[in-house]
Amino acid sequence: MFKKYWWLILIIVPVIVFGLPILQQGGVAPLVCTQPLIPEDGAKTPYGADLLMTFSFTPMEGVELYHLNVLTPSGNLVTFELEDTQAQRVISSFTEPGDIIWNVEALNDKGEIVCTSDSFSFTVIEKEALVPEIIVEETEETLIITPTPGIFGCAQPLTPENGAELPKIGKEIFSWAAVEDATRYLLTITVPSGNTITFEGNRTEIGRYMEAFEQGGEYQWAVTALNAASGEICESTVFTFSKLASPPESAPPPKNSGGGGGDGGDDDDDD
């Protein structure tokens, strides 16, 4: 009987040997990373000091935190640490007009990057009415504070001063002392909830609008100096500042029914 069906055995054995690994590989589901949703790839949006940009991306199972990475037209890398898959940020607080690239990193409970999403791009278009803002930027560039050598430590924070009370709205300049051999700096701001926001650049100052920092309370900020190989040279001392919660961006003005004067207190914040 064996001699009669020997040819059948020659067919079955190779199928078992070579087919089983293929079936096993096919049973493993590929890792599906989080993916950007909004702003859509190739989208265009206006630039303004009070305009909000909404970022959203798909959730990922088993992920504790997300890093929203934004590469600005000037080459600065801004990173927002998020617990949710959607966030709103004031456009002028993290970028200038131009082409912007963004992606998302998914982190596990150990703080390890599980995967990185595809990169999307969008364009921020400047309005003619905002041209004076460029003049303000150029004027602020001349306000360079040169620390006395030997007094300050690594990338010593300068402004805002330690313990400063900042307004709810308006632009503030974060500045620090230069570090020898440093080619880039990381400005890390810890919000009252404990989440961190990181701004990267090659200058010793970064301007940001307070409207972007929505939470009220005490903030911490520090600077890390990096060399040409992106290695850490040193880290500054930690400074703090406090501010009241930013007013809601979409809240309509109160209607006056005519019975006495309304409080109108928040209107003065725009001055």
Buried (B, 14 or more C-beta within 10 A) or exposed (E): EEEEEEEEEEEEEEEEEEEEEEEEEEEEEEEEBBEBBEBEEEEEBEBBBEBBBEBBBEEBEEBEBBBBBBBBBEEBBBBBBBEEBEBEBBBBBBBBBEEBBBBBBBBEEEEEEBBBBEEBBBBBEBEEEBEEBEEEEEEBEEEEEEBEEEEBEBBBBBBBEEEBEBEBBEBBBBBBBBBEEBEBBBBBBBBBEEBBBBBBBEBBBBBBBBBBBBBEEEBBBBBBBBEEEEEEBEBBEEBBBEBBEBEEEEEEEEEEEEEEEEEEEBEEBEE
